[in-house]
Amino acid sequence: MSGFVAIHTGAGNCINEQLYKNVCRDACTSSVEVLKSGGSALDACENAITHLENSPATNAGFGSNLTWDRTIECDASIMDGQTLHFGACTNVSDVKNPIKLARSICDLQSKTMSHGRVPPMIVCGEGGSKIAKELGISLVDDMEELISEKALNCYNHFRGKINTWEMANDITRSSSLDTVGAVCVDGEGNIAAGCSSGGIILKVSGRVGQSATYGAGCWAVSDRDRCVGTCTTGMGEYLMKTLLAREIVNDLMHCQCPVTSLNKTFKEKFLESPYLKTPDPLFAGALTILYDRTTGSGDVLWSHTTAAMCISYMGTSFRKPKFICSELPSNCKGGRTTVVSGKQFTLPT
């Protein structure tokens, strides 16, 4: 079977490019094997993000950022472009791979619960952990098992420096926005998108980020001729206010030029959004796939207003994944300028 996988390790800075390369290589290679063996786009998307969550280099699953209260609270979501089903979890602290719980919640959308109850679309906290246990999803005995050395050092560093609320805001704006995400297309031309995150460093306990929010963290839609999926990263509150993931997909579904469409969406619906009237920089990124089912060709696209964004992609016909650290031009101001780029691909028949 054929297919295509694209992943990102977050918007911000490519601080350790080689480390991200290794993580991306393993995630892409494993996900492509799922597609080759006949797995669906949803299967491949879940697989890729699971690998990213298991790496201490990323801010998702193991290695997630710590909250102000030194706890881990993870968000994740996934969407099936074929069925339009969506599943998410938020504020889970003992689920080893939050994306697996989000996938299970997504699958529940097509099932009927006892006594005519409507299945949940988003689960949180202890309730989410209870459902995960009932579904056989791996839990950790102690939240400390999910705290990496990198995350703990980062927490100690920033927590020790904060003396005022203004300093806390500065740290939030300057820290890495390394939500992870994946978008996948399978041999049937179906698409899926997902994302996972531990949230911003020193976030308020109980905060829900874009990675668990419908329309903000990921979005995927398929019609007869075209399918589009995207996953976002950046300042969660701004992504939620603008529902950026959904806006990107809706605009691309009927566009003539994908790059022009993405530029326009970021400019008009994010940077100039009436919901974001702030002098602060607006940091965001998105990884997107547009696929034409009639021609078997597509575009993998990345866009960001941050200094950099690490992207990797691989098709079932590739010998190895491609890795790119996309950077903002040195003469451009971060948070107010969008970089949009991409590559074309074709799925073998």
N, C-alpha and C positions, 0 to 999 in steps of 0.2 A: 504493500500500500504506500501511497505517496502522502506528503504533507509538508508543512513548514512551521517552524517555531521561532518566536522572537521573545527575548527576555530583557529586562533591565534591572540594575541594582540600585536605582534611585537617582534623583537629581541632586546636584551639589558639586562636590569636587571628587575627581578620581584620585584620591589620596594614595592608594596602593593599587596601581593599575595591574600589576602582575598577579596580585592576590585575587582581584576581581576577574581577571582572565581565567584563572584556574576554576573559580566558582562557576563562571558562565559556561566554560567548556563542559564541565561535568553535567550541569543542568540541561544544556542543549542536547548533548549526546544521548543522555538518558531519555529525554522527552521524544527525540526523533526515533529511538528504538521502539517506543510505545506506538508511534504512528506506523512504523514499518511492520509491526506485528498485528496491525489491524485495529489498533485502539482509536478511540474517537478524539476529536479536538479537545473535548472536556477532560478526557483521561490524560492527554499529553500536557494540558495546561496545569492540571493538578500535580502531575509528576514533576514538572519543571519547578514550580513554586515550592514543592516539598523539599527539593534539593537546595533551593535558596534559603529556606527556613532552617535547614540543618547546618548551615555554615555560620561560624562565629563572625564572619566578615560582614554580614548583613544585619539590618535592623528588622528582623522578622523571626518568629519562633525563638530558637536558641540564639542568644546574642542580642535580643531586643533591648531597646533603651529602657532605662528605669524611670519610674515616675518620681515625683517630688517626695513621695513616701517610701521610696526604695522598693517598690513592687513592680512586677511585670504584668502588663495588661495588653494583650494582643488583639488586633483586628484582622479580619480577612474576608474576602468575598470572591465569588466566581459567578459568571453568567454564560449561559448556553444560547448562542445566537439563533439556533434552529428552533428551540422551544420557547425562547425568551424567558426561561426560568432563571431565577436569581436566588442565591443563598449567601448568608453572611453570619459572622459571629463577631462579638465585640467584648472587650474587657474579660477575656479568658486568661487565666493565670497558670493553669496546670495542664493545658492541652499541648502536647508536644508539637503537633503540626496543625495550627489553626485552619489552614487551607483544606485539610481533610474534613474538618467539621463543616466548613462552609460548603464544600462539595456535597456532603451528605444532606445538608439542609436544602440545597438546590434540587437534589434528587427527590426529596420529599414533596416538592411542589406538584408532582404528577401523581401523588398517592392520596388516598382518603384515610383520614384518621377515624378512630372509633367515635361513635355517637355524633357523627356528622361534623366534627370539629375541623376547622381550617388549619392546615399545617403552617407552622411558623416560617417566616422568610428570613428573619434575623433573630438570633438568640444571644444572650449575654450572660456574663458572670457565672455564678454557681449553677444557674439553670442550664447554660450552655455546656458546662462541664458534665452535668448529670446526663444530658442527652448524648454527649460524646461517649461516656462510659456505657450507656445502653446500646450504642451503635458499635461498640468494640473498637473505638478509636483510642490510640495510646495516650495515656495520661502520665504525668510525672508525679512521684510521691511527694516531692518537695519543690516548690517554686524555684528554690536556689539552683536546681539542676538546669534551669534555663538561662541563668545569668552567666555570661561569658566574662573573661578577664577584661576584654576590651570595653564592654558595657559598664563594668564596675569601675574601671579606671576613669572612664568618661564621666560617670555619675559623681565620683569623689572629686574630680577636678572642678566641675562646674558648681556642684553643691557648695564646695568650700569657698568659692569666689563670690557667691551672691550675698550682698549686704542690703540691696535695695530692690524694689520691684522693677525699677527701670533697668537694672543690670540683668534681671531675669529675662526681660523682653529682648535685650540685646543678644543674649545667649540663644534664645529661641530663633531669632532671625538669622544668626550666623552658623548654627549647627547644621550638620549634614542631614539632608532630607531623603534618607535612603530607604524609603518604602520599596519593596520589590514587586515585580509584576511580570506577567507573561500573556502573550496572545498566540493562539495556534489555529491553523487550518488543517483539516484532514483530507483524505483522498476523496471524500464525498462532497467536498466544497463547503463543509460546515465549519463554523468559527466559534471560538470560546475565548474569553478573557478573564483574568483574575489578578488579584493583588493581595499582599499581606504586609503587615507592619506592626512594629512595637510602639509606634507613635513618636512624637517629638520628645527629645530629652527633657526630663523634669516636668513632664506634662502633669496636669491636675488629675488625680485619681478619679476614675469614673468617666473621663473624657472619651467621647466617641469620635474617631477620625474618619477621613474620607474612605479609607480602605474597607469600612463596613457600611458605607452609606450608598443607598440606591441612587444611581445616576452620577455619582461623583468619583468613585474609585475605579470602576470598570464598567464597560458597556459593550454589548455585542448584539448585532442584528444581521439576519440573513433574509434575503428575498429570493425571488426566482433567478435573477441574473447576478446579483452582487451581494457580497457580505463584507461587513466592516466590524472590527473589534478594536478596543483601546483599553489601556490601563494607565492611570495617572500617578504622579508622585509630586510632592511639594508641600506647601502650606495647606494643611487639611481644611482649616476653616474657610479659606478662600475658595478651595476646590468645591466644597459643599455649597457655599453660597451661590456659586455659578453653575453647579451641576456640569462641570466641564467635560467629563467623560461622555455623557449623553449628547451634549452639544456638538462635540467633535464628530461623533458617529452620525448623527442626524445630518450634519452639513456635508459629510463625505458621501453619504448614500446616493446623492444626486449631482455630485460635482463633475466638472469636466477636467479640472486639473487638481490633483490631490494636494500638492505643495501650496498652491494658491489658496485652496480651501482651508488648510490648516493655519496658514498665516492669518487669514481673515478671522477665523474662529478665535485664535489667541488674542488678536488685536481688539476685535469688537466685543467679544463675549467674556474676555478675561481681563486684559490690561485696561480696557475702557469700560468695563462693566459698571452699570449704575449701582450695583450691589457692593462694589469695592471702592468706595470713595475714600481713599487713604493716601497719604504722601509716602507711606512705606513702600519698599520694593515688593513686587508681587512675584514670588518664586513658584514655578510650576514646571512640570514636564509631562510628556505623554509618549507612549510607544503604541503605534497603531499599525494594523494590517488592513489593507483594502484588497479584496480578491474578486476577480471577475470569473464567475462560474462558466460563462459561455466560451471564454478563450483559454481558461486555465492559467491565466497570468495575474500577477498582483504586484502590490507595492508594500514594502515595509518602510514605515516612516517614523522618524523621531523628531520631537519638538521640545524645546525647553527655554526658559527665561533665566536659568541658573548659569553659573560659571561653566559647568560641565555636566555630562550625563553619560553613564556607561551602558552600552547596548551590545547585545550579541544576538546572532540569528543563524539558523541552519535549516536547510531543506533536506529531505530524505535522499537527494541525489548528491549532496555535498560530501566531500571527504572529511572535512572538519568545520567547526563553527567559525564564523566571522566575528571579530570583536572590534568595537569602535568606541573610543572615548571622544565624544562630540564636545567641542569647546566653544564658548562664546568668543567672538572676535575681540582682540585686546582693546579695540577702540570703542567697544559697545558697553553700555552700562547694564549690569545685571539687575534683573527684576523689572526692567522696562523695555527690554528688547527680546524678540523671539528668534531662535535659531530653528530652522526647519530643513530637514534633509531626508534622503531616503534612497532605497535601492529597489529595482524591479526584480521579480523572480517569476519562474514558471514551474508549475507542478507537472512532473512527468506523468504521462497517461499509462 
